[in-house]
Amino acid sequence: MEKKIKNIFVPGAIAPSFVAESIQKHRTKTDIGGHSIFMGQVRGDEVNGKKVTAIEYTAYEDMALDKMHHIREAIFNKYSLTCMHIHHSLGRVEVGEICLFVFTSSAHRKAAIAACEEVVERIKNELPIWGKELFDNETHQWKVNQ
Amino acid sequence: MSLTIQLFGQFVEMAGSNTLQVEGVQDTDGLRRKLEGMFHDLQSIPYLVAVDKDITTGNTSLQETSVIALLPPYSGG
């Protein structure tokens, strides 16, 4: 059976209340013993006297969702996970707001922690997503991942 | 043969458009040469060429039906 490709993209910032609701939804999954959560937040870097005020994200969505589907399958094959949820912003996200939310759950902590870290690295390295850092003087630069 | 190239990120700014039409190119090596001649910035940016949503490694032949995209370095997350 062909598995449905999940959409990871959300317009704008990821609300803290959405994160809280996601945690709440797992209350009924009583085989879970540990969750691991990573949240990426837009940092207000200062570059040559200009301050980053927001990041505007764009993506090659078709390709990113295909790649994410393969990453998801590889992670589920490698780790004993109960579930995994991934959300990435598109469009404008202000400094201090959440732009990436990765949530893994497993019966015992180690799988959730290791899977979460690996997924975050793979999202940053393998998904065709671009962040444009917007400065307080109307200029911008293209973000570079470290 | 006329090819349509999808552009993303900083390449949209560079070309002033989301797509580019390119003529007389048969493969990804030829495409890279042609584009680097049109846009000198490309010579110093480690960009990728995707064909049908897969990153190409080595020279890959192109068809008019190929879905071709020029990808600057990723910066998601």
Backbone of each chain as ProteinMPNN parsed JSONL, in Angstrom:
{"seq_chain_A": "MEKKIKNIFVPGAIAPSFVAESIQKHRTKTDIGGHSIFMGQVRGDEVNGKKVTAIEYTAYEDMALDKMHHIREAIFNKYSLTCMHIHHSLGRVEVGEICLFVFTSSAHRKAAIAACEEVVERIKNELPIWGKELFDNETHQWKVNQ", "coords_chain_A": {"N_chain_A": [[0.845, -1.206, 0.0], [0.573, 2.155, -0.888], [1.94, 4.662, 1.012], [0.476, 7.588, 2.395], [1.677, 10.809, 1.581], [2.791, 12.996, 3.967], [2.042, 16.378, 4.813], [4.358, 18.744, 5.87], [4.463, 21.41, 6.122], [3.622, 24.602, 7.448], [1.827, 27.665, 7.393], [3.533, 30.582, 8.325], [4.5, 31.265, 11.795], [4.969, 28.636, 14.292], [2.698, 28.039, 16.723], [3.087, 28.207, 20.302], [0.911, 27.129, 21.671], [-0.004, 25.219, 19.888], [2.027, 23.347, 20.052], [1.669, 22.535, 22.688], [-0.88, 21.392, 22.493], [-0.279, 19.266, 20.802], [1.256, 17.672, 22.483], [-0.629, 17.052, 24.412], [-2.38, 15.445, 22.919], [-1.168, 12.987, 22.936], [-1.766, 11.69, 25.22], [-3.499, 9.554, 25.314], [-2.058, 7.544, 24.184], [-0.795, 5.051, 25.562], [1.34, 3.353, 25.452], [3.59, 4.771, 25.149], [6.61, 5.91, 26.596], [8.422, 7.916, 26.619], [9.089, 11.182, 25.354], [10.635, 13.197, 22.852], [11.488, 16.458, 22.054], [12.211, 18.907, 19.636], [12.649, 22.323, 19.066], [12.969, 24.834, 16.722], [13.997, 28.177, 16.816], [13.628, 31.511, 15.672], [16.45, 33.442, 15.491], [17.708, 36.518, 16.701], [20.04, 37.612, 15.19], [22.913, 39.804, 14.893], [24.285, 41.516, 12.241], [26.899, 43.161, 10.919], [26.05, 45.554, 12.197], [23.365, 45.541, 11.583], [20.148, 44.323, 12.485], [18.607, 41.144, 12.62], [15.214, 40.755, 11.97], [13.239, 39.018, 11.239], [12.616, 35.832, 9.614], [12.072, 34.789, 6.326], [10.658, 32.049, 4.926], [10.999, 29.868, 2.154], [10.278, 27.093, -0.045], [11.05, 24.216, -2.07], [8.471, 22.684, -2.446], [7.224, 20.245, -3.309], [9.429, 18.525, -3.759], [10.636, 18.612, -1.237], [8.698, 17.406, 0.392], [8.609, 14.847, -0.675], [11.257, 14.011, -0.077], [11.171, 14.186, 2.68], [9.353, 12.199, 3.252], [10.841, 9.905, 2.622], [12.892, 10.145, 4.483], [11.429, 9.908, 6.829], [10.554, 7.239, 6.628], [13.024, 5.919, 6.745], [13.876, 6.606, 9.314], [11.909, 5.431, 10.931], [12.476, 2.792, 10.354], [14.957, 2.53, 11.501], [14.833, 3.223, 14.213], [13.023, 2.351, 17.199], [10.236, 3.641, 17.221], [7.225, 5.12, 18.472], [5.691, 7.202, 17.476], [6.039, 10.065, 15.24], [6.224, 13.497, 14.636], [6.331, 16.274, 12.459], [6.82, 19.678, 11.808], [7.214, 22.488, 9.792], [7.837, 25.899, 9.242], [6.564, 28.066, 6.649], [6.939, 31.072, 4.761], [6.748, 34.233, 6.542], [8.437, 34.473, 9.628], [8.701, 35.801, 12.779], [11.42, 37.16, 14.77], [12.231, 35.228, 17.631], [10.051, 33.628, 17.429], [8.697, 30.299, 16.781], [9.956, 28.12, 14.315], [10.411, 25.553, 13.53], [9.345, 22.346, 14.454], [9.871, 19.376, 15.922], [8.881, 16.215, 16.922], [9.214, 13.364, 18.643], [8.337, 10.076, 19.77], [8.583, 7.295, 21.988], [8.689, 3.961, 23.453], [10.745, 3.737, 25.281], [13.222, 6.078, 26.428], [15.652, 6.426, 24.875], [15.437, 5.861, 22.099], [13.624, 7.814, 21.19], [15.036, 10.185, 21.716], [17.426, 9.906, 20.17], [16.361, 9.589, 17.591], [15.039, 12.008, 17.236], [17.142, 13.879, 17.212], [18.548, 12.993, 14.939], [16.641, 13.358, 12.91], [16.298, 16.154, 12.921], [18.845, 17.0, 12.059], [18.858, 15.855, 9.506], [16.719, 17.17, 8.292], [17.726, 19.759, 8.149], [19.932, 19.354, 6.472], [19.028, 18.05, 4.16], [16.534, 18.855, 3.146], [14.998, 20.834, 0.642], [14.781, 23.825, 1.494], [14.633, 27.299, 2.098], [15.879, 30.08, 3.9], [15.307, 33.479, 4.251], [16.915, 36.065, 5.712], [15.592, 38.823, 7.228], [16.376, 42.189, 7.667], [16.453, 45.011, 10.017], [16.614, 47.307, 8.54], [15.297, 47.101, 6.145], [16.824, 45.668, 4.334], [18.21, 42.456, 3.296], [19.573, 39.113, 3.854], [20.634, 35.891, 2.619], [20.085, 33.093, 4.546], [22.535, 30.948, 6.036], [23.078, 27.633, 6.801], [24.588, 26.27, 9.751]], "CA_chain_A": [[0.0, 0.0, 0.0], [1.311, 3.423, -0.956], [1.633, 5.502, 2.183], [0.152, 8.966, 2.065], [2.753, 11.747, 1.902], [2.296, 14.003, 4.917], [2.515, 17.752, 4.64], [5.019, 19.236, 7.089], [4.553, 22.875, 6.075], [2.564, 25.428, 8.028], [2.083, 29.079, 7.091], [3.929, 31.424, 9.454], [5.116, 30.672, 12.982], [4.297, 27.535, 14.975], [2.271, 28.607, 18.012], [3.327, 27.371, 21.476], [-0.325, 26.397, 22.021], [-0.049, 24.052, 18.995], [2.963, 22.371, 20.64], [1.002, 22.011, 23.89], [-1.973, 20.504, 22.053], [0.332, 18.037, 20.277], [1.636, 16.849, 23.638], [-1.896, 16.6, 25.025], [-2.976, 14.389, 22.08], [-0.497, 11.707, 23.169], [-2.166, 11.174, 26.526], [-4.196, 8.269, 25.142], [-1.112, 6.538, 23.672], [-0.196, 4.676, 26.837], [2.566, 2.553, 25.268], [4.717, 5.715, 25.1], [7.261, 6.182, 27.881], [9.29, 9.085, 26.506], [8.982, 12.069, 24.195], [11.719, 14.14, 22.649], [10.985, 17.582, 21.253], [13.138, 19.974, 19.25], [12.01, 23.484, 18.455], [13.866, 25.846, 16.18], [13.472, 29.522, 17.047], [14.322, 32.519, 14.85], [17.414, 34.153, 16.333], [17.905, 37.912, 16.289], [21.474, 37.877, 14.954], [23.308, 41.125, 14.434], [25.283, 41.383, 11.177], [27.395, 44.487, 10.494], [25.216, 46.623, 12.743], [21.949, 45.377, 11.252], [19.565, 43.274, 13.308], [17.599, 40.288, 11.978], [13.894, 40.93, 12.595], [12.372, 37.893, 10.855], [13.093, 35.011, 8.499], [11.019, 34.399, 5.392], [10.999, 30.726, 4.396], [10.389, 29.304, 0.951], [10.723, 25.709, -0.242], [10.62, 23.434, -3.229], [7.601, 21.891, -1.571], [7.066, 18.887, -3.851], [10.641, 17.735, -3.513], [10.852, 18.537, 0.213], [7.77, 16.426, 0.977], [9.121, 13.536, -1.119], [12.458, 13.686, 0.701], [10.763, 13.981, 4.081], [8.711, 10.884, 3.293], [11.907, 8.899, 2.663], [13.582, 10.277, 5.778], [10.504, 9.347, 7.831], [10.606, 5.776, 6.539], [14.341, 5.471, 7.217], [13.931, 6.783, 10.77], [11.06, 4.399, 11.543], [13.182, 1.507, 10.219], [16.174, 2.513, 12.317], [14.528, 3.383, 15.642], [11.752, 1.799, 17.642], [9.427, 4.81, 17.575], [5.763, 4.997, 18.47], [5.248, 8.169, 16.462], [6.917, 11.198, 14.93], [5.488, 14.603, 14.008], [7.259, 17.312, 12.009], [6.17, 20.884, 11.272], [8.183, 23.521, 9.415], [7.173, 27.116, 8.764], [6.806, 28.732, 5.365], [6.568, 32.478, 4.891], [7.47, 35.069, 7.498], [8.436, 34.112, 11.051], [9.394, 36.882, 13.483], [12.437, 36.79, 15.778], [11.653, 34.724, 18.875], [8.969, 32.679, 17.165], [9.121, 28.937, 16.452], [9.879, 27.85, 12.878], [10.542, 24.1, 13.316], [8.874, 21.565, 15.602], [10.052, 17.937, 15.703], [8.316, 15.577, 18.113], [9.308, 11.904, 18.523], [7.889, 9.375, 20.974], [8.901, 5.868, 21.993], [8.425, 3.291, 24.73], [11.873, 4.08, 26.17], [13.699, 7.403, 26.021], [16.805, 6.558, 23.978], [15.022, 5.89, 20.691], [13.003, 9.119, 20.899], [16.076, 11.226, 21.73], [18.323, 9.727, 19.023], [15.599, 9.827, 16.355], [14.758, 13.448, 17.152], [18.366, 14.558, 16.787], [18.87, 12.639, 13.549], [15.662, 13.988, 12.009], [16.603, 17.593, 12.824], [20.024, 17.13, 11.191], [18.506, 15.521, 8.124], [15.867, 18.262, 7.781], [18.592, 20.897, 7.81], [20.878, 19.022, 5.402], [18.484, 17.373, 2.977], [15.284, 19.391, 2.596], [15.168, 22.078, -0.117], [14.082, 24.931, 2.157], [15.546, 28.447, 2.163], [15.481, 31.154, 4.805], [15.825, 34.819, 3.931], [16.947, 36.847, 6.947], [15.172, 40.201, 6.968], [16.986, 43.109, 8.631], [15.626, 46.139, 10.458], [16.714, 48.46, 7.619], [14.653, 46.719, 4.873], [17.671, 44.822, 3.494], [18.134, 41.055, 3.72], [20.611, 38.21, 3.361], [20.17, 34.507, 2.617], [20.584, 32.36, 5.696], [23.428, 29.819, 5.779], [23.027, 26.7, 7.94], [25.898, 25.931, 10.313]], "C_chain_A": [[0.874, 1.248, 0.0], [0.932, 4.279, 0.241], [1.413, 6.945, 1.749], [1.321, 9.867, 2.479], [2.206, 12.854, 2.779], [2.865, 15.375, 4.605], [3.156, 18.215, 5.952], [4.921, 20.76, 7.19], [3.337, 23.564, 6.684], [2.874, 26.888, 7.689], [2.428, 29.857, 8.357], [4.481, 30.625, 10.626], [4.289, 29.513, 13.518], [3.976, 28.024, 16.392], [2.624, 27.671, 19.158], [2.084, 26.576, 21.883], [-0.49, 25.155, 21.142], [0.854, 22.942, 19.538], [2.306, 21.715, 21.849], [-0.111, 21.037, 23.518], [-1.427, 19.185, 21.515], [0.723, 17.101, 21.425], [0.376, 16.225, 24.258], [-2.498, 15.41, 24.267], [-2.364, 13.015, 22.351], [-0.892, 11.053, 24.495], [-2.792, 9.784, 26.413], [-3.263, 7.171, 24.639], [-0.267, 6.032, 24.836], [1.0, 3.726, 26.695], [3.802, 3.458, 25.196], [5.275, 5.923, 26.513], [8.158, 7.403, 27.834], [9.036, 9.87, 25.234], [10.274, 12.844, 24.066], [11.208, 15.205, 21.693], [12.142, 18.506, 20.91], [12.312, 21.101, 18.664], [13.089, 24.436, 17.969], [13.211, 27.204, 16.353], [14.28, 30.519, 16.23], [15.148, 33.423, 15.767], [17.645, 35.563, 15.793], [19.371, 38.258, 16.141], [21.705, 39.342, 14.583], [24.442, 40.958, 13.43], [25.66, 42.778, 10.693], [26.461, 45.623, 10.927], [23.736, 46.543, 12.396], [21.395, 44.194, 12.04], [18.534, 42.468, 12.507], [16.271, 40.477, 12.716], [12.961, 39.758, 12.303], [13.097, 37.058, 9.81], [11.879, 34.668, 7.639], [11.449, 33.099, 4.714], [10.254, 30.427, 3.099], [10.954, 27.896, 0.777], [10.342, 25.223, -1.627], [9.744, 22.354, -2.604], [7.451, 20.442, -2.022], [8.238, 17.995, -3.488], [10.867, 17.561, -2.016], [9.945, 17.472, 0.833], [8.144, 15.004, 0.563], [10.296, 13.094, -0.257], [12.075, 13.384, 2.15], [10.11, 12.622, 4.26], [9.766, 9.774, 3.393], [12.655, 8.942, 3.994], [12.724, 9.634, 6.873], [10.578, 7.819, 7.832], [11.922, 5.243, 7.081], [14.432, 5.546, 8.743], [13.084, 5.721, 11.475], [11.7, 3.011, 11.433], [14.344, 1.393, 11.194], [15.873, 2.512, 13.822], [13.154, 2.811, 15.964], [10.855, 2.938, 18.164], [7.942, 4.456, 17.606], [5.188, 5.981, 17.45], [6.232, 9.326, 16.323], [6.091, 12.257, 14.199], [6.466, 15.717, 13.678], [6.473, 18.47, 11.391], [7.246, 21.926, 10.998], [7.423, 24.717, 8.847], [7.506, 27.424, 7.312], [6.343, 30.172, 5.527], [7.299, 33.122, 6.06], [7.293, 34.589, 8.943], [9.286, 35.154, 11.778], [10.451, 36.325, 14.437], [11.734, 36.332, 17.052], [10.514, 33.751, 18.67], [9.547, 31.334, 16.71], [8.897, 28.664, 14.965], [9.999, 26.357, 12.557], [10.158, 23.379, 14.602], [8.982, 20.093, 15.228], [9.719, 17.227, 17.013], [8.349, 14.059, 17.897], [8.933, 11.255, 19.856], [8.219, 7.897, 20.85], [8.609, 5.279, 23.368], [9.495, 3.663, 25.749], [12.633, 5.257, 25.574], [14.728, 7.419, 24.896], [16.425, 6.643, 22.508], [14.455, 7.259, 20.33], [14.066, 10.205, 20.799], [16.958, 11.126, 20.486], [17.604, 10.032, 17.703], [15.36, 11.323, 16.163], [15.992, 14.184, 16.641], [18.678, 14.265, 15.323], [17.912, 13.31, 12.56], [15.96, 15.475, 11.836], [17.793, 17.812, 11.894], [19.662, 16.88, 9.733], [17.599, 16.58, 7.503], [16.753, 19.414, 7.321], [19.484, 20.611, 6.597], [20.226, 18.587, 4.095], [17.202, 17.962, 2.408], [15.531, 20.719, 1.883], [14.268, 23.186, 0.436], [15.102, 26.056, 2.288], [14.986, 29.524, 3.078], [16.139, 32.465, 4.393], [15.75, 35.635, 5.213], [16.651, 38.31, 6.627], [15.729, 41.097, 8.07], [16.072, 44.292, 8.934], [15.734, 47.358, 9.532], [16.214, 48.108, 6.212], [15.557, 45.904, 3.952], [17.523, 43.37, 3.973], [19.397, 40.306, 3.298], [20.049, 36.789, 3.424], [20.884, 33.758, 3.713], [21.505, 31.231, 5.23], [23.383, 28.912, 7.006], [24.417, 26.353, 8.419], [25.922, 24.489, 10.775]], "O_chain_A": [[1.803, 1.369, 0.799], [-0.24, 4.584, 0.458], [2.084, 7.449, 0.848], [1.882, 9.721, 3.565], [1.276, 13.564, 2.395], [4.015, 15.511, 4.189], [2.555, 18.087, 7.019], [5.256, 21.336, 8.225], [2.193, 23.166, 6.465], [4.033, 27.301, 7.696], [1.698, 29.796, 9.347], [4.876, 29.468, 10.479], [3.091, 29.403, 13.254], [4.873, 28.377, 17.157], [2.481, 26.456, 19.017], [2.206, 25.46, 22.388], [-1.049, 24.152, 21.586], [0.505, 21.762, 19.495], [2.374, 20.497, 22.019], [-0.267, 19.99, 24.145], [-2.013, 18.124, 21.729], [0.539, 15.887, 21.338], [0.338, 15.036, 24.577], [-3.051, 14.491, 24.871], [-2.972, 11.993, 22.033], [-0.394, 9.98, 24.837], [-2.634, 8.946, 27.301], [-3.625, 5.994, 24.662], [0.839, 6.521, 25.069], [1.606, 3.337, 27.693], [4.931, 2.967, 25.183], [4.531, 6.089, 27.48], [8.61, 7.885, 28.872], [8.797, 9.296, 24.171], [10.938, 13.12, 25.065], [10.587, 14.908, 20.672], [12.952, 18.85, 21.77], [11.397, 20.876, 17.871], [14.003, 24.796, 18.711], [12.023, 27.371, 16.076], [15.497, 30.377, 16.112], [14.629, 34.069, 16.677], [17.761, 35.769, 14.585], [19.894, 39.096, 16.876], [20.829, 40.018, 14.043], [25.453, 40.326, 13.738], [24.832, 43.489, 10.123], [26.13, 46.517, 10.148], [22.94, 47.366, 12.85], [22.081, 43.191, 12.238], [17.697, 43.037, 11.807], [16.216, 40.37, 13.942], [12.0, 39.531, 13.038], [14.065, 37.51, 9.199], [10.815, 34.309, 8.143], [12.465, 33.051, 4.021], [9.059, 30.692, 2.964], [11.974, 27.547, 1.371], [9.432, 25.752, -2.266], [10.209, 21.262, -2.279], [7.54, 19.522, -1.21], [8.076, 16.882, -2.988], [11.248, 16.479, -1.57], [10.381, 16.719, 1.704], [8.013, 14.069, 1.352], [10.337, 11.964, 0.231], [12.592, 12.449, 2.762], [10.286, 11.969, 5.289], [9.602, 8.822, 4.156], [13.006, 7.904, 4.556], [13.231, 8.91, 7.73], [10.653, 7.188, 8.886], [11.945, 4.238, 7.791], [14.995, 4.658, 9.382], [13.495, 5.176, 12.5], [11.501, 2.159, 12.298], [14.676, 0.302, 11.657], [16.58, 1.874, 14.602], [12.252, 2.791, 15.126], [10.737, 3.16, 19.369], [7.476, 3.598, 16.855], [4.309, 5.632, 16.662], [7.116, 9.534, 17.154], [5.353, 11.948, 13.264], [7.32, 16.071, 14.491], [5.583, 18.267, 10.566], [8.082, 22.213, 11.855], [6.484, 24.558, 8.067], [8.581, 27.087, 6.816], [5.459, 30.459, 6.334], [8.332, 32.627, 6.512], [6.182, 34.337, 9.411], [10.449, 35.363, 11.435], [10.382, 35.169, 14.855], [10.771, 36.953, 17.501], [10.056, 33.116, 19.62], [10.709, 31.237, 16.313], [7.826, 28.929, 14.42], [9.717, 25.943, 11.433], [10.589, 23.752, 15.693], [8.281, 19.615, 14.335], [10.216, 17.597, 18.076], [7.605, 13.531, 17.072], [9.178, 11.813, 20.925], [8.15, 7.316, 19.767], [8.32, 6.002, 24.321], [9.202, 3.878, 26.925], [12.682, 5.415, 24.355], [14.701, 8.313, 24.05], [17.021, 7.411, 21.754], [14.776, 7.803, 19.273], [14.012, 11.05, 19.905], [17.214, 12.13, 19.821], [18.175, 10.658, 16.81], [15.468, 11.836, 15.05], [15.894, 15.017, 15.739], [19.029, 15.165, 14.56], [18.331, 13.772, 11.499], [15.882, 15.997, 10.724], [17.762, 18.699, 11.04], [20.103, 17.602, 8.839], [17.702, 16.856, 6.307], [16.555, 19.973, 6.242], [19.759, 21.504, 5.795], [20.822, 18.744, 3.029], [16.811, 17.61, 1.295], [16.178, 21.616, 2.425], [13.175, 23.447, -0.066], [16.28, 25.814, 2.552], [13.797, 29.84, 3.045], [17.353, 32.546, 4.211], [14.665, 35.872, 5.743], [17.368, 38.949, 5.857], [15.577, 40.806, 9.257], [15.085, 44.549, 8.244], [15.016, 48.339, 9.724], [16.628, 48.712, 5.222], [15.11, 45.483, 2.885], [16.802, 43.095, 4.932], [20.187, 40.799, 2.493], [19.116, 36.511, 4.177], [22.111, 33.775, 3.81], [21.291, 30.635, 4.175], [23.621, 29.367, 8.125], [25.328, 26.162, 7.613], [26.943, 24.02, 11.277]]}, "seq_chain_B": "MSLTIQLFGQFVEMAGSNTLQVEGVQDTDGLRRKLEGMFHDLQSIPYLVAVDKDITTGNTSLQETSVIALLPPYSGG", "coords_chain_B": {"N_chain_B": [[15.962, 21.988, -28.484], [13.959, 23.058, -25.84], [14.235, 23.984, -22.519], [12.698, 24.202, -19.307], [13.613, 25.778, -16.392], [13.267, 25.564, -12.97], [13.516, 27.938, -10.386], [14.859, 28.735, -7.144], [14.916, 30.278, -3.845], [17.695, 32.406, -3.374], [18.256, 32.404, -6.079], [16.013, 33.145, -7.45], [15.917, 35.859, -7.05], [18.313, 36.521, -8.306], [17.791, 35.944, -11.014], [15.487, 37.318, -11.385], [13.056, 36.113, -11.667], [10.836, 33.223, -11.366], [11.284, 31.113, -13.014], [13.329, 29.89, -15.743], [13.985, 29.88, -19.218], [15.801, 27.712, -21.233], [17.822, 27.104, -24.034], [19.157, 24.657, -26.335], [20.607, 22.8, -24.781], [21.804, 19.712, -23.595], [22.388, 18.132, -21.42], [23.138, 17.934, -17.834], [25.707, 18.906, -17.303], [26.14, 20.6, -19.482], [24.09, 22.372, -19.016], [24.909, 23.553, -16.596], [27.24, 24.873, -17.474], [26.136, 26.711, -19.281], [24.4, 28.228, -17.643], [26.181, 29.277, -15.758], [27.588, 30.933, -17.367], [25.652, 32.815, -17.978], [24.945, 33.824, -15.466], [27.198, 34.997, -13.408], [27.506, 34.828, -10.675], [26.871, 32.237, -9.999], [29.141, 30.767, -10.249], [30.468, 30.861, -7.869], [28.84, 29.78, -5.967], [27.85, 26.896, -4.238], [25.769, 25.204, -5.801], [22.946, 22.965, -6.43], [21.636, 20.687, -8.891], [18.462, 19.574, -9.519], [16.722, 16.878, -10.946], [13.648, 15.787, -11.909], [12.89, 15.846, -9.222], [15.023, 14.688, -7.902], [18.338, 14.919, -6.655], [20.984, 15.512, -8.85], [23.913, 13.609, -9.51], [26.996, 13.687, -10.954], [27.087, 13.74, -14.598], [23.978, 14.218, -16.188], [21.555, 13.271, -18.515], [19.159, 15.344, -20.216], [15.671, 15.78, -20.812], [12.962, 17.242, -22.712], [10.757, 16.937, -21.168], [11.732, 16.747, -18.644], [11.717, 17.611, -15.196], [13.251, 20.259, -14.036], [15.338, 21.733, -11.625], [17.022, 24.414, -10.003], [19.014, 24.591, -7.253], [19.905, 26.527, -4.542], [22.284, 26.491, -1.708], [20.882, 24.736, 1.037], [18.836, 26.087, 3.677], [17.03, 25.471, 5.74], [15.024, 25.046, 8.747]], "CA_chain_B": [[15.207, 21.583, -27.279], [13.778, 24.149, -24.888], [14.042, 23.465, -21.169], [12.265, 25.149, -18.285], [14.346, 25.549, -15.146], [12.66, 26.204, -11.801], [14.513, 28.586, -9.531], [14.441, 28.873, -5.749], [15.746, 31.06, -2.932], [18.414, 33.568, -3.907], [18.324, 32.37, -7.54], [14.85, 33.884, -7.947], [16.381, 37.26, -7.078], [19.383, 36.629, -9.297], [17.23, 35.925, -12.368], [14.305, 38.171, -11.431], [11.928, 35.285, -12.111], [10.794, 31.879, -10.766], [11.7, 30.112, -14.0], [14.203, 30.315, -16.838], [13.954, 29.026, -20.414], [17.156, 27.516, -21.745], [17.828, 26.388, -25.326], [20.394, 24.068, -26.836], [21.356, 22.113, -23.733], [21.429, 18.29, -23.639], [22.636, 17.428, -20.155], [23.324, 18.846, -16.693], [26.998, 19.601, -17.446], [25.896, 21.687, -20.43], [23.225, 23.344, -18.33], [25.743, 24.297, -15.642], [28.108, 25.792, -18.238], [25.307, 27.772, -19.845], [23.887, 29.102, -16.576], [27.303, 29.991, -15.138], [27.908, 32.012, -18.293], [24.605, 33.843, -17.863], [24.962, 34.383, -14.107], [28.541, 34.707, -12.894], [27.385, 34.499, -9.247], [26.756, 30.781, -9.835], [30.479, 30.163, -10.217], [30.991, 30.837, -6.501], [27.827, 29.228, -5.051], [27.771, 25.433, -4.439], [24.354, 24.88, -6.039], [22.601, 21.619, -6.878], [20.628, 20.584, -9.949], [17.535, 18.462, -9.305], [15.952, 16.448, -12.11], [12.508, 14.994, -11.427], [12.913, 15.913, -7.752], [16.189, 14.016, -7.334], [19.599, 15.624, -6.853], [21.836, 14.805, -9.806], [25.344, 13.497, -9.216], [27.555, 13.346, -12.269], [26.356, 14.324, -15.725], [22.693, 13.558, -16.395], [20.93, 13.783, -19.747], [17.91, 16.07, -19.959], [14.622, 15.755, -21.83], [12.048, 18.385, -22.64], [9.772, 16.646, -20.115], [12.392, 16.717, -17.334], [11.43, 18.693, -14.239], [14.609, 20.66, -13.667], [15.355, 22.822, -10.636], [18.335, 24.894, -9.575], [18.829, 24.739, -5.812], [21.013, 27.085, -3.759], [22.489, 25.739, -0.464], [19.679, 24.701, 1.882], [18.929, 26.767, 4.971], [15.792, 25.274, 6.498], [15.103, 24.793, 10.188]], "C_chain_B": [[15.16, 22.754, -26.297], [13.464, 23.571, -23.504], [13.568, 24.574, -20.237], [12.953, 24.787, -16.984], [13.612, 26.279, -14.022], [13.759, 26.754, -10.902], [13.959, 28.756, -8.121], [15.411, 29.779, -4.984], [16.401, 32.233, -3.616], [18.475, 33.581, -5.433], [17.119, 33.065, -8.184], [15.217, 35.366, -8.066], [17.392, 37.483, -8.19], [18.808, 36.755, -10.718], [16.031, 36.858, -12.508], [13.055, 37.428, -11.87], [11.994, 33.922, -11.41], [11.246, 30.791, -11.727], [12.591, 30.758, -15.058], [13.97, 29.367, -18.009], [15.377, 28.926, -20.956], [17.086, 26.67, -23.017], [19.187, 25.717, -25.562], [21.25, 23.392, -25.779], [20.865, 20.671, -23.666], [21.547, 17.59, -22.293], [22.982, 18.437, -19.058], [24.682, 19.558, -16.738], [26.853, 20.81, -18.367], [25.053, 22.782, -19.797], [24.041, 24.209, -17.368], [26.639, 25.313, -16.371], [27.312, 26.992, -18.736], [24.873, 28.768, -18.755], [25.007, 29.906, -15.925], [27.828, 31.103, -16.054], [26.915, 33.163, -18.196], [24.675, 34.567, -16.528], [26.297, 34.03, -13.451], [28.539, 34.36, -11.409], [27.397, 32.982, -9.028], [28.119, 30.103, -9.721], [31.014, 30.05, -8.788], [29.982, 30.288, -5.482], [27.723, 27.721, -5.295], [26.321, 24.982, -4.616], [24.179, 23.442, -6.528], [21.618, 21.71, -8.031], [19.771, 19.358, -9.64], [16.82, 18.161, -10.612], [14.892, 15.472, -11.619], [12.596, 14.78, -9.911], [14.03, 15.087, -7.108], [17.44, 14.829, -7.637], [20.444, 14.828, -7.839], [23.269, 14.755, -9.271], [25.97, 13.021, -10.517], [26.679, 13.931, -13.367], [25.094, 13.509, -16.009], [22.043, 14.135, -17.647], [19.543, 14.353, -19.423], [16.949, 15.913, -21.126], [13.735, 16.984, -21.658], [11.022, 18.197, -21.513], [10.395, 16.631, -18.712], [11.938, 17.897, -16.477], [12.769, 19.086, -13.615], [14.543, 21.829, -12.681], [16.783, 23.13, -10.215], [18.229, 25.273, -8.099], [20.052, 25.356, -5.142], [21.194, 26.27, -2.468], [21.267, 25.853, 0.454], [19.902, 25.479, 3.179], [17.61, 26.7, 5.725], [16.077, 25.102, 7.977], [15.398, 26.058, 10.973]], "O_chain_B": [[16.183, 23.356, -25.97], [12.541, 22.771, -23.348], [13.979, 25.728, -20.36], [12.891, 23.646, -16.526], [13.366, 27.481, -14.119], [14.79, 26.117, -10.689], [12.752, 28.902, -7.926], [16.545, 30.014, -5.403], [15.752, 32.974, -4.354], [18.714, 34.629, -6.032], [17.196, 33.518, -9.326], [14.876, 36.032, -9.043], [17.346, 38.479, -8.913], [19.277, 37.566, -11.518], [15.605, 37.157, -13.623], [12.11, 38.029, -12.381], [13.048, 33.51, -10.926], [11.555, 29.675, -11.308], [12.606, 31.975, -15.242], [13.778, 28.168, -17.803], [16.066, 29.933, -21.115], [16.387, 25.658, -23.07], [20.216, 26.159, -25.052], [22.478, 23.407, -25.866], [19.659, 20.422, -23.679], [20.888, 16.579, -22.05], [23.103, 19.634, -19.315], [24.8, 20.688, -16.264], [27.366, 21.892, -18.083], [25.283, 23.97, -20.021], [23.888, 25.429, -17.328], [26.777, 26.458, -15.941], [27.753, 28.136, -18.629], [24.968, 29.982, -18.931], [24.82, 31.072, -15.578], [28.426, 32.076, -15.595], [27.283, 34.332, -18.315], [24.487, 35.782, -16.464], [26.496, 32.903, -12.996], [29.448, 33.685, -10.926], [27.874, 32.501, -8.0], [28.237, 29.009, -9.169], [31.904, 29.244, -8.519], [30.233, 30.325, -4.278], [27.528, 27.3, -6.436], [25.716, 24.443, -3.689], [25.127, 22.796, -6.974], [20.862, 22.675, -8.145], [20.284, 18.246, -9.515], [16.366, 19.072, -11.304], [15.204, 14.46, -10.991], [12.4, 13.674, -9.407], [13.99, 14.816, -5.907], [17.59, 15.364, -8.735], [20.605, 13.617, -7.689], [23.766, 15.708, -8.671], [25.508, 12.045, -11.109], [25.649, 14.546, -13.089], [25.131, 12.28, -16.065], [21.988, 15.353, -17.816], [18.863, 13.911, -18.498], [17.361, 15.912, -22.286], [13.75, 17.661, -20.63], [10.489, 19.168, -20.976], [9.684, 16.517, -17.714], [11.794, 19.02, -16.96], [13.336, 18.365, -12.795], [13.792, 22.785, -12.879], [17.628, 22.243, -10.089], [17.456, 26.158, -7.732], [21.131, 24.764, -5.172], [20.344, 25.437, -2.156], [20.698, 26.932, 0.62], [21.012, 25.522, 3.708], [17.127, 27.693, 6.269], [17.231, 25.022, 8.399], [15.497, 26.014, 12.2]]}, "name": "protein", "num_of_chains": 2, "seq": "MEKKIKNIFVPGAIAPSFVAESIQKHRTKTDIGGHSIFMGQVRGDEVNGKKVTAIEYTAYEDMALDKMHHIREAIFNKYSLTCMHIHHSLGRVEVGEICLFVFTSSAHRKAAIAACEEVVERIKNELPIWGKELFDNETHQWKVNQMSLTIQLFGQFVEMAGSNTLQVEGVQDTDGLRRKLEGMFHDLQSIPYLVAVDKDITTGNTSLQETSVIALLPPYSGG"}
